[in-house]
Amino acid sequence: MEQDILFLRKAIELAKQAKQEKDEPFGALLVKDSVIVAQDKIT
């Protein structure tokens, strides 16, 4: 459960970066076996 919270915080961080770049505030992670295999934000 703690790892889930860390992943959610990372997605929120990506969303904040997108918002600062004047994009929609959206961040996403793809996690498999507790490893981030992809991450992105709207740009």
Backbone as CSV, one residue per row, in Angstrom:
resi,resn,N_x,N_y,N_z,CA_x,CA_y,CA_z,C_x,C_y,C_z
1,MET,0.819,-1.191,0.000,0.000,0.000,0.000,0.866,1.260,0.000
2,GLU,1.956,1.264,0.737,2.828,2.438,0.768,3.421,2.712,-0.604
3,GLN,3.760,1.650,-1.342,4.306,1.840,-2.685,3.268,2.465,-3.601
4,ASP,2.011,2.069,-3.450,0.939,2.653,-4.254,0.885,4.156,-4.049
5,ILE,1.025,4.588,-2.819,0.995,6.018,-2.513,2.173,6.729,-3.174
6,LEU,3.334,6.108,-3.161,4.500,6.700,-3.821,4.265,6.845,-5.320
7,PHE,3.654,5.837,-5.931,3.364,5.902,-7.363,2.333,6.999,-7.651
8,LEU,1.330,7.114,-6.809,0.333,8.173,-6.990,0.973,9.549,-6.865
9,ARG,1.869,9.694,-5.921,2.562,10.985,-5.758,3.393,11.317,-6.992
10,LYS,4.026,10.310,-7.574,4.814,10.515,-8.791,3.915,10.964,-9.941
11,ALA,2.738,10.352,-10.080,1.793,10.749,-11.125,1.321,12.188,-10.901
12,ILE,1.089,12.553,-9.653,0.682,13.926,-9.333,1.813,14.898,-9.664
13,GLU,3.041,14.504,-9.390,4.201,15.333,-9.726,4.262,15.579,-11.239
14,LEU,4.028,14.531,-12.022,4.024,14.685,-13.480,2.902,15.613,-13.925
15,ALA,1.747,15.495,-13.298,0.617,16.360,-13.633,0.943,17.818,-13.314
16,LYS,1.591,18.059,-12.197,1.982,19.428,-11.831,2.976,19.993,-12.844
17,GLN,3.898,19.157,-13.319,4.854,19.599,-14.337,4.125,19.988,-15.616
18,ALA,3.151,19.173,-16.009,2.374,19.477,-17.215,1.638,20.805,-17.045
19,LYS,1.045,21.018,-15.886,0.309,22.262,-15.638,1.240,23.470,-15.703
20,GLN,2.440,23.332,-15.175,3.410,24.428,-15.229,3.798,24.750,-16.673
21,GLU,3.717,23.730,-17.532,4.039,23.917,-18.957,2.804,24.337,-19.750
22,LYS,1.741,24.761,-19.035,0.488,25.244,-19.626,-0.272,24.148,-20.363
23,ASP,-0.104,22.900,-19.965,-0.848,21.781,-20.526,-1.892,21.315,-19.523
24,GLU,-2.719,20.372,-19.952,-3.698,19.784,-19.039,-2.948,19.063,-17.916
25,PRO,-3.442,19.155,-16.676,-2.745,18.522,-15.548,-3.011,17.022,-15.491
26,PHE,-2.246,16.276,-16.285,-2.414,14.830,-16.345,-1.052,14.159,-16.333
27,GLY,-0.849,13.239,-15.408,0.374,12.449,-15.356,0.001,10.985,-15.203
28,ALA,0.784,10.116,-15.821,0.454,8.691,-15.768,1.716,7.848,-15.619
29,LEU,1.547,6.731,-14.918,2.625,5.760,-14.751,2.107,4.395,-15.154
30,LEU,2.983,3.577,-15.705,2.699,2.165,-15.926,3.659,1.404,-15.027
31,VAL,3.091,0.637,-14.100,3.889,-0.062,-13.098,3.663,-1.565,-13.233
32,LYS,4.762,-2.305,-13.258,4.674,-3.766,-13.283,5.638,-4.318,-12.244
33,ASP,5.133,-5.176,-11.400,5.953,-5.783,-10.342,6.699,-4.725,-9.524
34,SER,5.994,-3.666,-9.198,6.512,-2.576,-8.373,7.648,-1.788,-9.024
35,VAL,7.725,-1.828,-10.350,8.746,-1.076,-11.085,8.032,-0.197,-12.108
36,ILE,8.396,1.073,-12.149,7.832,1.973,-13.159,8.457,1.614,-14.497
37,VAL,7.617,1.164,-15.438,8.125,0.801,-16.761,7.866,1.890,-17.790
38,ALA,6.951,2.813,-17.481,6.698,3.954,-18.361,6.067,5.070,-17.546
39,GLN,6.333,6.283,-17.958,5.716,7.445,-17.328,5.630,8.548,-18.352
40,ASP,4.595,9.365,-18.224,4.444,10.469,-19.178,3.468,11.488,-18.623
41,LYS,3.446,12.623,-19.270,2.501,13.681,-18.957,2.030,14.249,-20.283
42,ILE,0.920,14.969,-20.249,0.441,15.608,-21.466,1.393,16.746,-21.815
43,THR,1.828,16.757,-23.050,2.717,17.838,-23.522,2.271,18.317,-24.872
